[in-house]
Amino acid sequence: KPFKKTFTSFSPQPARTIKESGLYKYEWDFTVQPKSQYSIMVETDYKPLFYLLLLLVIIIYLVIRWLNHGVIVTKKVIKSGHDMKVALLVKNNLGIPVKNIELRDILPKVIHPAQDYATIKPNKIEKYSHSLHMVWEILHLDTKEERIISYKLEPKMHLLGKLTLPPARCKYMHKGKEIKHYSNPVSLYPRKE
């Protein structure tokens, strides 16, 4: 069969390979003298496939570990509709405590945060021509420690349909380098139709 053929070796190599009805036939041309013998070795070895699958599993594991390494921020919609609420989950997966983390979330100009914050109030709010940036300064985050920051949103005008909020960003220093991690974007539905 084609799959088995990939992992099969011959010694010596066949003179011809014939495919019939999805099966492979191998032919050798040789002459056997009296009181002598002719040996053909056919070996099917699946070890390369095993090593390939093992390598693939290791690569996937390392990629997942790399993606979840550091200070991770996740963005979630708690409530949609009239009372919109968003949460930011910040978790330290770095293995050591981290200091001076800047968490920045961006809101489009058509929406703004309500004045009452359920958890931590932003240290500052920066206004730009097309957006509003909320900035939290987390002074210390222990290993595996998680902070949840949530806030309510109010539309500045009557909105219909889907409103997409861009990813939040956390920034910190590690081994003399500035590290940035971004969350997922989320979608809100300001009005239920």
VEXBA-522638 format. One record per residue (C-alpha): x, y, z; residue in one letter. Coordinates in steps of 0.5 Angstrom, whole numbers, plus 500, padded with zeros to 3 digits. Example, Ala and Ser with C-alpha at 12.3 -4.5 7.8 and 13.67 -1.06 7.14 Angstrom:
2
+-----+-----+-----+------+
|  c1 |  c2 |  c3 | type |
+-----+-----+-----+------+
| 525 | 491 | 516 |    A |
| 527 | 498 | 514 |    S |
+-----+-----+-----+------+
END
This chain:
193
+-----+-----+-----+------+
|  c1 |  c2 |  c3 | type |
+-----+-----+-----+------+
| 500 | 500 | 500 |    K |
| 502 | 507 | 499 |    P |
| 503 | 509 | 506 |    F |
| 507 | 502 | 508 |    K |
| 511 | 503 | 501 |    K |
| 514 | 510 | 504 |    T |
| 517 | 506 | 510 |    F |
| 519 | 500 | 506 |    T |
| 527 | 499 | 504 |    S |
| 530 | 493 | 500 |    F |
| 536 | 490 | 499 |    S |
| 538 | 490 | 493 |    P |
| 533 | 495 | 490 |    Q |
| 528 | 491 | 486 |    P |
| 528 | 492 | 478 |    A |
| 521 | 494 | 477 |    R |
| 515 | 497 | 481 |    T |
| 508 | 495 | 479 |    I |
| 502 | 498 | 481 |    K |
| 496 | 494 | 481 |    E |
| 489 | 496 | 484 |    S |
| 492 | 500 | 489 |    G |
| 497 | 495 | 491 |    L |
| 505 | 495 | 489 |    Y |
| 508 | 489 | 486 |    K |
| 516 | 489 | 486 |    Y |
| 520 | 485 | 481 |    E |
| 527 | 483 | 481 |    W |
| 532 | 480 | 476 |    D |
| 537 | 475 | 478 |    F |
| 540 | 468 | 477 |    T |
| 541 | 462 | 482 |    V |
| 546 | 458 | 481 |    Q |
| 546 | 450 | 483 |    P |
| 547 | 450 | 491 |    K |
| 547 | 457 | 492 |    S |
| 542 | 462 | 494 |    Q |
| 540 | 469 | 493 |    Y |
| 537 | 473 | 499 |    S |
| 532 | 479 | 498 |    I |
| 531 | 483 | 505 |    M |
| 525 | 487 | 505 |    V |
| 524 | 492 | 512 |    E |
| 519 | 496 | 514 |    T |
| 521 | 501 | 519 |    D |
| 516 | 506 | 522 |    Y |
| 521 | 509 | 527 |    K |
| 522 | 515 | 523 |    P |
| 514 | 517 | 523 |    L |
| 515 | 516 | 531 |    F |
| 520 | 521 | 531 |    Y |
| 517 | 526 | 527 |    L |
| 510 | 525 | 531 |    L |
| 515 | 526 | 537 |    L |
| 518 | 532 | 534 |    L |
| 511 | 535 | 532 |    L |
| 509 | 534 | 539 |    V |
| 515 | 537 | 542 |    I |
| 514 | 543 | 538 |    I |
| 507 | 544 | 539 |    I |
| 508 | 544 | 547 |    Y |
| 514 | 549 | 546 |    L |
| 509 | 554 | 542 |    V |
| 504 | 553 | 547 |    I |
| 509 | 554 | 553 |    R |
| 512 | 560 | 549 |    W |
| 505 | 563 | 548 |    L |
| 503 | 563 | 555 |    N |
| 510 | 565 | 558 |    H |
| 510 | 572 | 561 |    G |
| 505 | 576 | 563 |    V |
| 499 | 574 | 560 |    I |
| 493 | 579 | 559 |    V |
| 486 | 576 | 557 |    T |
| 480 | 580 | 555 |    K |
| 473 | 578 | 556 |    K |
| 466 | 581 | 555 |    V |
| 462 | 580 | 562 |    I |
| 456 | 584 | 560 |    K |
| 453 | 586 | 553 |    S |
| 447 | 590 | 551 |    G |
| 445 | 596 | 555 |    H |
| 450 | 595 | 561 |    D |
| 456 | 593 | 558 |    M |
| 462 | 591 | 562 |    K |
| 469 | 588 | 560 |    V |
| 474 | 585 | 564 |    A |
| 482 | 584 | 563 |    L |
| 485 | 578 | 567 |    L |
| 492 | 579 | 568 |    V |
| 497 | 573 | 570 |    K |
| 504 | 572 | 571 |    N |
| 506 | 566 | 568 |    N |
| 514 | 568 | 568 |    L |
| 516 | 564 | 574 |    G |
| 519 | 570 | 578 |    I |
| 515 | 576 | 581 |    P |
| 514 | 582 | 576 |    V |
| 514 | 590 | 578 |    K |
| 512 | 596 | 574 |    N |
| 507 | 593 | 569 |    I |
| 503 | 598 | 565 |    E |
| 496 | 595 | 562 |    L |
| 493 | 599 | 557 |    R |
| 486 | 598 | 554 |    D |
| 484 | 602 | 548 |    I |
| 477 | 604 | 547 |    L |
| 474 | 607 | 540 |    P |
| 471 | 615 | 541 |    K |
| 464 | 612 | 540 |    V |
| 464 | 609 | 547 |    I |
| 467 | 611 | 554 |    H |
| 468 | 608 | 561 |    P |
| 463 | 609 | 566 |    A |
| 465 | 613 | 572 |    Q |
| 464 | 607 | 577 |    D |
| 470 | 602 | 577 |    Y |
| 468 | 595 | 580 |    A |
| 475 | 593 | 581 |    T |
| 481 | 598 | 580 |    I |
| 481 | 605 | 577 |    K |
| 486 | 607 | 572 |    P |
| 492 | 611 | 574 |    N |
| 490 | 615 | 568 |    K |
| 486 | 616 | 562 |    I |
| 489 | 619 | 555 |    E |
| 485 | 622 | 550 |    K |
| 486 | 622 | 543 |    Y |
| 483 | 624 | 536 |    S |
| 480 | 617 | 535 |    H |
| 481 | 613 | 541 |    S |
| 481 | 614 | 549 |    L |
| 487 | 610 | 553 |    H |
| 486 | 607 | 560 |    M |
| 492 | 606 | 563 |    V |
| 493 | 602 | 570 |    W |
| 500 | 601 | 573 |    E |
| 501 | 595 | 577 |    I |
| 507 | 596 | 581 |    L |
| 508 | 588 | 583 |    H |
| 505 | 581 | 581 |    L |
| 507 | 575 | 584 |    D |
| 509 | 569 | 581 |    T |
| 502 | 566 | 578 |    K |
| 498 | 572 | 581 |    E |
| 492 | 574 | 577 |    E |
| 489 | 581 | 577 |    R |
| 482 | 582 | 575 |    I |
| 480 | 589 | 572 |    I |
| 473 | 590 | 570 |    S |
| 470 | 597 | 568 |    Y |
| 463 | 599 | 565 |    K |
| 462 | 602 | 558 |    L |
| 457 | 607 | 556 |    E |
| 456 | 609 | 549 |    P |
| 456 | 616 | 547 |    K |
| 451 | 615 | 542 |    M |
| 446 | 610 | 540 |    H |
| 449 | 604 | 537 |    L |
| 447 | 598 | 533 |    L |
| 450 | 592 | 531 |    G |
| 457 | 590 | 533 |    K |
| 462 | 594 | 536 |    L |
| 469 | 591 | 536 |    T |
| 474 | 593 | 542 |    L |
| 482 | 592 | 540 |    P |
| 487 | 588 | 544 |    P |
| 489 | 591 | 551 |    A |
| 497 | 591 | 552 |    R |
| 501 | 590 | 558 |    C |
| 508 | 592 | 558 |    K |
| 514 | 591 | 563 |    Y |
| 521 | 590 | 563 |    M |
| 525 | 583 | 564 |    H |
| 532 | 582 | 563 |    K |
| 533 | 589 | 561 |    G |
| 528 | 588 | 555 |    K |
| 522 | 591 | 554 |    E |
| 516 | 586 | 553 |    I |
| 509 | 587 | 551 |    K |
| 504 | 582 | 551 |    H |
| 497 | 583 | 547 |    Y |
| 490 | 580 | 549 |    S |
| 485 | 578 | 544 |    N |
| 480 | 583 | 541 |    P |
| 473 | 583 | 544 |    V |
| 466 | 584 | 541 |    S |
| 460 | 588 | 544 |    L |
| 453 | 589 | 542 |    Y |
| 451 | 596 | 545 |    P |
| 444 | 595 | 543 |    R |
| 440 | 588 | 543 |    K |
| 436 | 588 | 537 |    E |
+-----+-----+-----+------+
END
